[in-house]
């Protein structure tokens, strides 16, 4: 029987570490720079242009890989961007936050666990398998499924449908705009995963999953 309580989780930089995300992309960019003899600072130019397109993605949806192609085409005229190596780099180098597994094993006994991610379908499937955590999620909802990223309500609505509209949702994410503002618009209880302590409208800031466990226990939901 499904629990009437749900935890919705962002993926990148929430479950995984920021450092491993950056490493995965940087090593892929290093390969491209070497193959095409690119002499400028691709590690700086690529993320800056990509960030601009991620903002535009809220109005005109493209997958992350489509955006990667756009950026490298505009910056360097590239059409072959080693997509397989992009995925492999993330499969090899992504790391979970150290206390995530202990948290999710316990939480999955009491809550429905739903991933709500802006990532693409293929990326999500491959990295979850590589990290060996796909078994912990009752449902996985990606931006590609609804052709809209967070904070668009459609991605949250699909997550609610997949979890059969639980009476209480706790949302955990790292982005103030996409995760916290989006989740707040749906009246979820929000926990912001923040390695620092930046200003937030979240109900609570957490720095790790031990903090998450304590915050949930304080709600006395069970």
Backbone as CSV, one residue per row, in Angstrom:
resi,resn,N_x,N_y,N_z,CA_x,CA_y,CA_z,C_x,C_y,C_z
1,UNK,0.841,-1.202,0.000,0.000,0.000,0.000,0.875,1.250,0.000
2,UNK,0.569,2.207,-0.873,1.367,3.426,-0.967,1.153,4.298,0.260
3,UNK,2.235,4.910,0.716,2.130,5.860,1.813,1.403,7.108,1.333
4,UNK,0.695,7.766,2.238,0.025,9.013,1.905,0.955,10.210,2.121
5,UNK,2.217,9.928,2.387,3.243,10.950,2.550,4.301,10.749,1.470
6,UNK,4.828,11.839,0.954,5.815,11.711,-0.122,6.974,12.671,0.083
7,UNK,8.135,12.213,-0.331,9.315,13.064,-0.432,9.645,13.199,-1.907
8,UNK,9.671,14.434,-2.394,10.106,14.727,-3.753,11.537,15.256,-3.679
9,UNK,12.401,14.690,-4.492,13.821,15.031,-4.447,14.322,15.523,-5.794
10,UNK,15.035,16.637,-5.795,15.833,17.022,-6.940,17.001,16.034,-7.048
11,UNK,17.699,16.058,-8.181,18.805,15.120,-8.408,20.156,15.829,-8.291
12,UNK,20.561,16.529,-9.343,21.910,17.099,-9.397,22.125,18.158,-8.319
13,UNK,23.233,18.041,-7.633,23.657,18.961,-6.562,22.792,18.874,-5.313
14,UNK,21.823,17.975,-5.314,21.032,17.704,-4.114,21.383,16.320,-3.586
15,UNK,21.189,15.316,-4.425,21.604,13.957,-4.077,23.096,13.773,-4.323
16,UNK,23.572,14.350,-5.422,24.986,14.258,-5.762,25.746,15.485,-5.268
17,UNK,27.063,15.372,-5.200,27.869,16.494,-4.728,28.140,17.475,-5.860
18,UNK,28.235,18.736,-5.516,28.542,19.771,-6.497,29.898,19.489,-7.143
19,UNK,30.862,19.072,-6.331,32.214,18.820,-6.841,32.228,17.731,-7.912
20,UNK,31.469,16.669,-7.687,31.478,15.574,-8.665,30.737,15.960,-9.943
21,UNK,29.712,16.792,-9.819,29.031,17.302,-11.012,30.002,18.133,-11.854
22,UNK,30.730,19.021,-11.190,31.682,19.877,-11.904,32.801,19.063,-12.536
23,UNK,33.293,18.065,-11.814,34.351,17.206,-12.344,33.888,16.457,-13.589
24,UNK,32.675,15.934,-13.544,32.146,15.162,-14.677,32.102,16.001,-15.952
25,UNK,31.633,17.236,-15.845,31.564,18.116,-17.010,32.960,18.566,-17.436
26,UNK,33.808,18.892,-16.471,35.144,19.404,-16.793,35.972,18.373,-17.558
27,UNK,35.892,17.115,-17.168,36.664,16.078,-17.858,36.166,15.866,-19.282
28,UNK,34.856,15.966,-19.468,34.300,15.878,-20.833,34.763,17.055,-21.677
29,UNK,34.765,18.262,-21.103,35.241,19.440,-21.837,36.731,19.338,-22.146
30,UNK,37.495,18.756,-21.252,38.924,18.560,-21.505,39.140,17.663,-22.722
31,UNK,38.313,16.633,-22.850,38.405,15.738,-24.007,38.126,16.508,-25.291
32,UNK,37.079,17.318,-25.288,36.739,18.104,-26.474,37.859,19.075,-26.816
33,UNK,38.396,19.746,-25.805,39.487,20.703,-26.038,40.699,20.015,-26.642
34,UNK,41.006,18.816,-26.166,42.161,18.080,-26.689,41.911,17.607,-28.117
35,UNK,40.730,17.080,-28.376,40.433,16.537,-29.701,40.413,17.629,-30.765
36,UNK,39.935,18.817,-30.415,39.800,19.897,-31.387,40.855,20.988,-31.231
37,UNK,41.841,20.732,-30.368,42.945,21.681,-30.164,42.421,23.077,-29.808
38,UNK,41.472,23.100,-28.904,40.910,24.375,-28.438,41.851,24.970,-27.401
39,UNK,42.276,26.203,-27.642,43.305,26.815,-26.797,42.740,27.751,-25.737
40,UNK,41.502,28.209,-25.897,40.971,29.132,-24.890,40.422,28.347,-23.695
41,UNK,39.863,29.053,-22.721,39.394,28.426,-21.490,37.975,27.910,-21.676
42,UNK,37.863,26.725,-22.266,36.551,26.138,-22.530,35.799,25.877,-21.230
43,UNK,36.515,25.620,-20.140,35.863,25.358,-18.861,35.132,26.591,-18.331
44,UNK,35.546,27.763,-18.764,34.875,29.001,-18.365,33.821,29.417,-19.370
45,UNK,34.169,29.370,-20.651,33.256,29.838,-21.688,32.012,28.958,-21.806
46,UNK,32.197,27.645,-21.750,31.067,26.733,-21.911,30.018,26.917,-20.812
47,UNK,30.385,26.878,-19.519,29.348,27.029,-18.483,28.623,28.371,-18.532
48,UNK,29.351,29.430,-18.879,28.717,30.748,-18.940,27.638,30.787,-20.016
49,UNK,27.952,30.308,-21.230,26.971,30.297,-22.312,25.844,29.306,-22.009
50,UNK,26.185,28.192,-21.419,25.183,27.176,-21.096,24.180,27.708,-20.072
51,UNK,24.652,28.451,-19.088,23.763,29.017,-18.085,22.739,29.956,-18.711
52,UNK,23.179,30.747,-19.681,22.260,31.644,-20.380,21.147,30.858,-21.057
53,UNK,21.504,29.724,-21.636,20.517,28.917,-22.351,19.599,28.147,-21.395
54,UNK,20.096,27.836,-20.212,19.246,27.170,-19.230,18.137,28.101,-18.749
55,UNK,18.429,29.390,-18.667,17.398,30.366,-18.328,16.372,30.436,-19.452
56,UNK,16.847,30.492,-20.691,15.962,30.544,-21.859,15.139,29.265,-22.004
57,UNK,15.659,28.164,-21.470,14.993,26.863,-21.546,13.609,26.887,-20.900
58,UNK,13.388,27.785,-19.946,12.077,27.888,-19.311,11.017,28.391,-20.285
59,UNK,11.457,29.117,-21.326,10.524,29.629,-22.333,10.501,28.737,-23.573
60,UNK,11.657,28.195,-23.925,11.770,27.365,-25.136,12.533,26.107,-24.755
61,UNK,11.789,25.043,-24.475,12.404,23.849,-23.901,13.314,23.142,-24.898
62,UNK,14.502,22.787,-24.403,15.404,21.846,-25.075,16.001,20.944,-24.002
63,UNK,16.412,19.749,-24.387,17.096,18.892,-23.428,18.473,19.472,-23.133
64,UNK,19.074,18.999,-22.071,20.432,19.447,-21.740,21.402,19.120,-22.869
65,UNK,21.237,17.949,-23.476,22.167,17.583,-24.542,21.970,18.477,-25.765
66,UNK,20.748,18.843,-26.062,20.513,19.787,-27.160,21.166,21.131,-26.868
67,UNK,21.111,21.551,-25.617,21.769,22.804,-25.235,23.285,22.665,-25.327
68,UNK,23.815,21.537,-24.905,25.259,21.311,-25.046,25.694,21.452,-26.498
69,UNK,24.896,20.885,-27.406,25.228,20.982,-28.833,25.177,22.429,-29.299
70,UNK,24.143,23.149,-28.884,24.009,24.554,-29.276,25.234,25.355,-28.841
71,UNK,25.618,25.184,-27.597,26.726,25.979,-27.047,28.022,25.688,-27.788
72,UNK,28.340,24.423,-27.984,29.604,24.074,-28.633,29.591,24.422,-30.115
73,UNK,28.423,24.404,-30.723,28.322,24.848,-32.111,28.550,26.348,-32.212
74,UNK,27.937,27.110,-31.322,28.067,28.567,-31.364,29.476,29.026,-31.004
75,UNK,30.076,28.378,-30.021,31.400,28.812,-29.571,32.521,28.360,-30.510
76,UNK,32.400,27.125,-31.024,33.529,26.540,-31.752,33.154,25.912,-33.092
77,UNK,31.884,25.986,-33.476,31.461,25.402,-34.739,31.471,23.886,-34.734
78,UNK,31.332,23.263,-33.571,31.428,21.803,-33.478,30.078,21.134,-33.717
79,UNK,30.102,20.003,-34.373,28.909,19.188,-34.544,29.059,17.843,-33.838
80,UNK,30.279,17.337,-33.752,30.565,16.096,-33.025,31.055,16.481,-31.631
81,UNK,30.235,16.193,-30.616,30.576,16.678,-29.271,30.775,15.533,-28.268
82,UNK,30.960,14.309,-28.762,31.277,13.174,-27.893,30.208,12.982,-26.807
83,UNK,28.983,12.823,-27.263,27.867,12.681,-26.335,28.015,11.452,-25.441
84,UNK,28.470,10.352,-26.022,28.647,9.137,-25.221,29.648,9.373,-24.090
85,UNK,30.711,10.121,-24.371,31.693,10.408,-23.325,31.124,11.321,-22.252
86,UNK,30.202,12.174,-22.619,29.515,13.012,-21.630,28.802,12.117,-20.613
87,UNK,28.039,11.155,-21.115,27.331,10.256,-20.220,28.305,9.407,-19.405
88,UNK,29.330,8.878,-20.057,30.286,8.028,-19.354,31.037,8.788,-18.271
89,UNK,31.354,10.052,-18.543,32.047,10.851,-17.544,31.207,11.006,-16.290
90,UNK,29.908,11.224,-16.476,29.025,11.330,-15.318,28.838,9.973,-14.632
91,UNK,28.740,8.919,-15.414,28.606,7.590,-14.807,29.823,7.244,-13.954
92,UNK,31.012,7.648,-14.415,32.246,7.322,-13.698,32.512,8.235,-12.510
93,UNK,32.111,9.488,-12.614,32.606,10.485,-11.659,31.576,11.057,-10.687
94,UNK,30.296,10.890,-10.963,29.299,11.408,-10.023,29.420,10.692,-8.681
95,UNK,29.254,11.447,-7.618,29.300,10.890,-6.268,28.078,11.349,-5.485
96,UNK,27.535,10.440,-4.708,26.414,10.770,-3.832,26.906,11.535,-2.613
97,UNK,26.047,12.378,-2.063,26.361,12.941,-0.757,26.528,11.771,0.218
98,UNK,27.524,11.847,1.106,27.908,10.671,1.909,26.795,10.041,2.726
99,UNK,25.835,10.841,3.196,24.793,10.290,4.061,23.480,10.022,3.329
100,UNK,23.517,10.061,1.999,22.272,9.888,1.252,21.706,8.474,1.378
101,UNK,22.541,7.461,1.222,22.038,6.088,1.214,21.362,5.739,2.541
102,UNK,21.981,6.112,3.649,21.366,5.843,4.944,20.016,6.526,5.065
103,UNK,19.951,7.753,4.575,18.688,8.489,4.625,17.612,7.827,3.778
104,UNK,17.934,7.507,2.532,16.917,7.037,1.605,16.428,5.634,1.972
105,UNK,17.305,4.819,2.539,16.883,3.488,2.987,15.819,3.598,4.066
106,UNK,16.015,4.513,4.995,15.050,4.691,6.076,13.786,5.382,5.577
107,UNK,13.960,6.442,4.779,12.809,7.224,4.317,11.888,6.409,3.426
108,UNK,12.448,5.504,2.636,11.628,4.734,1.700,10.691,3.750,2.407
109,UNK,10.916,3.525,3.700,10.020,2.663,4.469,8.768,3.416,4.929
110,UNK,8.826,4.745,4.902,7.747,5.553,5.467,7.088,6.481,4.452
111,UNK,7.801,6.774,3.369,7.334,7.753,2.390,7.399,7.162,0.987
112,UNK,6.558,7.685,0.113,6.825,7.512,-1.309,8.021,8.412,-1.651
113,UNK,8.883,7.913,-2.499,10.072,8.679,-2.880,9.991,8.954,-4.378
114,UNK,9.949,10.229,-4.743,9.802,10.622,-6.142,10.941,11.565,-6.525
115,UNK,11.654,11.228,-7.579,12.663,12.141,-8.109,11.987,13.119,-9.062
116,UNK,12.291,14.406,-8.900,11.771,15.447,-9.784,12.986,16.219,-10.294
117,UNK,13.392,15.937,-11.521,14.656,16.454,-12.022,14.506,17.182,-13.352
118,UNK,15.314,18.205,-13.549,15.352,18.918,-14.824,16.189,18.177,-15.866
119,UNK,16.825,17.099,-15.473,17.704,16.370,-16.389,16.911,15.623,-17.463
120,UNK,17.638,15.142,-18.469,17.046,14.397,-19.575,16.771,12.948,-19.169
121,UNK,15.917,12.283,-19.928,15.566,10.895,-19.619,16.769,9.962,-19.647
122,UNK,17.540,10.011,-20.733,18.665,9.086,-20.876,19.716,9.328,-19.801
123,UNK,20.038,10.596,-19.565,21.014,10.936,-18.524,20.548,10.394,-17.172
124,UNK,19.286,10.617,-16.843,18.760,10.183,-15.550,18.821,8.674,-15.424
125,UNK,18.373,7.968,-16.448,18.396,6.501,-16.411,19.817,5.979,-16.207
126,UNK,20.748,6.495,-16.985,22.113,5.966,-16.940,22.818,6.282,-15.624
127,UNK,22.654,7.496,-15.140,23.364,7.860,-13.915,22.751,7.199,-12.678
128,UNK,21.440,7.032,-12.652,20.830,6.343,-11.515,21.305,4.892,-11.439
129,UNK,21.418,4.256,-12.592,21.924,2.875,-12.632,23.381,2.838,-12.185
130,UNK,24.187,3.784,-12.669,25.601,3.831,-12.293,25.784,4.053,-10.797
131,UNK,24.921,4.874,-10.217,24.994,5.165,-8.786,24.324,4.087,-7.930
132,UNK,23.621,3.161,-8.604,22.943,2.044,-7.932,21.865,2.533,-6.959
133,UNK,21.103,3.526,-7.369,20.058,4.054,-6.476,18.670,4.039,-7.114
134,UNK,18.539,3.516,-8.328,17.239,3.574,-9.001,16.162,2.829,-8.221
135,UNK,16.554,1.822,-7.446,15.582,1.005,-6.707,14.873,1.771,-5.594
136,UNK,15.426,2.892,-5.194,14.851,3.628,-4.068,13.697,4.553,-4.470
137,UNK,13.467,4.730,-5.758,12.464,5.697,-6.208,11.196,4.982,-6.673
138,UNK,10.086,5.431,-6.113,8.795,4.898,-6.562,8.427,5.449,-7.929
139,UNK,8.840,6.684,-8.195,8.588,7.317,-9.495,9.742,8.259,-9.805
140,UNK,9.964,8.460,-11.101,10.975,9.409,-11.566,10.317,10.304,-12.608
141,UNK,10.380,11.598,-12.379,9.772,12.575,-13.282,10.876,13.508,-13.766
142,UNK,11.030,13.612,-15.082,12.045,14.485,-15.672,11.375,15.635,-16.418
143,UNK,12.147,16.689,-16.617,11.633,17.818,-17.400,11.313,17.392,-18.828
144,UNK,12.078,16.439,-19.348,11.842,15.991,-20.722,10.460,15.349,-20.867
145,UNK,9.956,14.735,-19.815,8.644,14.081,-19.887,7.520,15.070,-20.136
146,UNK,7.648,16.274,-19.585,6.586,17.278,-19.735,7.020,18.432,-20.633
147,UNK,8.263,18.351,-21.139,8.825,19.401,-22.000,8.810,20.757,-21.288
148,UNK,9.114,20.724,-20.007,9.158,21.959,-19.223,9.979,21.704,-17.962
149,UNK,10.928,22.598,-17.647,11.733,22.435,-16.435,11.064,23.094,-15.234
150,UNK,11.540,22.768,-14.046,11.151,23.530,-12.866,11.560,24.994,-13.081
151,UNK,10.786,25.976,-12.616,9.651,25.882,-11.696,8.291,25.725,-12.367
152,UNK,8.242,25.344,-13.636,6.966,25.161,-14.316,6.097,24.180,-13.535
153,UNK,4.845,24.507,-13.282,3.994,23.625,-12.467,3.744,22.257,-13.078
154,UNK,3.929,22.111,-14.390,3.627,20.828,-15.022,4.488,19.688,-14.496
155,UNK,5.748,19.981,-14.179,6.623,18.908,-13.704,6.216,18.473,-12.297
156,UNK,5.784,19.437,-11.467,5.302,19.098,-10.129,3.949,18.383,-10.200
157,UNK,3.109,18.796,-11.130,1.803,18.152,-11.282,1.945,16.688,-11.677
158,UNK,2.899,16.409,-12.572,3.112,15.019,-12.957,3.632,14.205,-11.775
159,UNK,4.507,14.796,-10.976,5.008,14.099,-9.780,3.864,13.791,-8.821
160,UNK,2.944,14.715,-8.687,1.771,14.476,-7.823,0.898,13.363,-8.382
161,UNK,0.701,13.357,-9.684,-0.090,12.287,-10.304,0.577,10.927,-10.087
162,UNK,1.892,10.886,-10.293,2.624,9.627,-10.146,2.546,9.083,-8.719
163,UNK,2.445,9.985,-7.751,2.388,9.567,-6.344,0.968,9.548,-5.799
164,UNK,-0.035,9.685,-6.702,-1.452,9.603,-6.352,-1.855,10.677,-5.336
165,UNK,-1.319,11.870,-5.524,-1.703,13.050,-4.748,-1.653,12.811,-3.235
166,UNK,-0.467,12.623,-2.713,-0.331,12.407,-1.263,-0.806,13.621,-0.464
167,UNK,-1.146,13.395,0.789,-1.668,14.468,1.634,-0.575,15.445,2.053
168,UNK,0.669,14.987,2.085,1.778,15.862,2.478,2.980,15.546,1.603
169,UNK,3.592,16.606,1.075,4.806,16.461,0.260,5.918,17.292,0.879
170,UNK,7.057,16.652,1.060,8.279,17.347,1.469,9.185,17.394,0.258
171,UNK,9.593,18.599,-0.121,10.433,18.749,-1.307,11.844,19.151,-0.878
172,UNK,12.844,18.482,-1.460,14.251,18.765,-1.161,14.960,19.123,-2.463
173,UNK,15.554,20.307,-2.508,16.269,20.736,-3.709,17.295,21.800,-3.377
174,UNK,18.129,22.129,-4.367,19.220,23.079,-4.101,19.021,24.434,-4.767
175,UNK,18.185,24.525,-5.793,18.016,25.776,-6.533,16.898,26.614,-5.916
176,UNK,17.212,27.865,-5.582,16.205,28.732,-4.978,15.035,28.953,-5.928
177,UNK,15.333,29.280,-7.181,14.258,29.587,-8.135,13.552,28.327,-8.618
178,UNK,14.314,27.387,-9.163,13.678,26.236,-9.796,13.052,25.296,-8.761
179,UNK,13.784,24.984,-7.725,13.289,24.014,-6.749,12.393,24.644,-5.689
180,UNK,12.945,25.594,-4.951,12.227,26.100,-3.782,11.027,26.944,-4.187
181,UNK,11.219,27.903,-5.080,10.075,28.724,-5.499,9.015,27.874,-6.193
182,UNK,9.472,26.940,-7.037,8.513,26.072,-7.720,7.728,25.205,-6.756
183,UNK,8.435,24.607,-5.794,7.767,23.739,-4.819,6.849,24.538,-3.896
184,UNK,7.278,25.747,-3.529,6.453,26.602,-2.674,5.130,26.965,-3.365
185,UNK,5.193,27.140,-4.682,3.968,27.479,-5.411,2.936,26.358,-5.334
186,UNK,3.409,25.133,-5.054,2.503,23.986,-4.894,2.200,23.698,-3.425
187,UNK,2.700,24.587,-2.542,2.459,24.484,-1.098,3.098,23.247,-0.475
188,UNK,4.231,22.793,-1.040,4.995,21.722,-0.423,5.806,22.283,0.739
189,UNK,6.137,21.439,1.702,7.102,21.801,2.737,8.488,21.683,2.099
190,UNK,9.280,22.748,2.165,10.512,22.802,1.383,11.757,22.807,2.253
191,UNK,12.733,21.989,1.848,14.053,21.941,2.465,15.077,22.286,1.395
192,UNK,15.860,23.318,1.635,16.877,23.707,0.667,18.218,23.109,1.045
193,UNK,18.753,22.273,0.153,20.077,21.688,0.341,21.103,22.735,-0.072
194,UNK,21.788,23.297,0.899,22.676,24.427,0.653,23.995,24.177,1.362
195,UNK,25.089,24.141,0.589,26.400,23.927,1.201,26.835,25.142,2.010
196,UNK,26.246,26.286,1.731,26.495,27.486,2.529,25.211,27.796,3.308
197,UNK,24.829,29.025,3.373,23.550,29.397,4.004,23.036,30.655,3.334
198,UNK,22.758,30.553,2.041,22.280,31.711,1.292,20.837,32.011,1.650
199,UNK,20.389,33.256,1.447,18.995,33.610,1.756,18.019,32.712,1.005
200,UNK,16.933,32.381,1.648,15.996,31.456,1.029,14.586,31.653,1.588
201,UNK,13.608,31.298,0.777,12.230,31.267,1.247,11.827,29.855,1.662
202,UNK,12.774,28.920,1.611,12.480,27.539,2.013,12.052,27.500,3.473
203,UNK,11.309,26.480,3.830,10.908,26.315,5.226,12.108,26.066,6.130
204,UNK,13.134,25.438,5.560,14.341,25.192,6.349,15.521,24.948,5.412
205,UNK,16.695,25.410,5.830,17.937,25.106,5.117,18.582,23.881,5.742
206,UNK,19.054,22.971,4.895,19.773,21.786,5.370,21.109,21.703,4.641
207,UNK,22.094,21.090,5.288,23.426,20.997,4.700,23.801,19.562,4.333
208,UNK,23.007,18.620,4.762,23.263,17.209,4.489,21.980,16.436,4.781
209,UNK,22.011,15.126,4.538,20.787,14.346,4.729,20.522,13.978,6.179
210,UNK,21.520,14.078,7.034,21.246,13.963,8.462,20.377,15.129,8.913
211,UNK,20.683,16.333,8.395,19.829,17.491,8.675,18.416,17.268,8.156
212,UNK,18.309,16.673,6.978,16.985,16.389,6.405,16.191,15.470,7.332
213,UNK,16.840,14.420,7.808,16.158,13.473,8.703,15.642,14.173,9.955
214,UNK,16.478,15.027,10.523,16.054,15.739,11.735,14.893,16.695,11.452
215,UNK,14.942,17.362,10.306,13.860,18.284,9.946,12.545,17.540,9.755
216,UNK,12.603,16.373,9.132,11.387,15.592,8.915,10.854,15.034,10.238
217,UNK,11.748,14.552,11.086,11.317,14.039,12.386,10.595,15.113,13.193
218,UNK,11.060,16.355,13.067,10.457,17.458,13.817,9.021,17.753,13.369
219,UNK,8.633,17.271,12.183,7.268,17.489,11.691,6.259,16.539,12.324
220,UNK,6.771,15.463,12.948,5.911,14.469,13.633,4.807,13.965,12.701
221,UNK,5.235,13.473,11.553,4.267,12.990,10.565,3.870,11.530,10.787
222,UNK,4.631,10.815,11.585,4.343,9.383,11.790,4.745,8.985,13.192
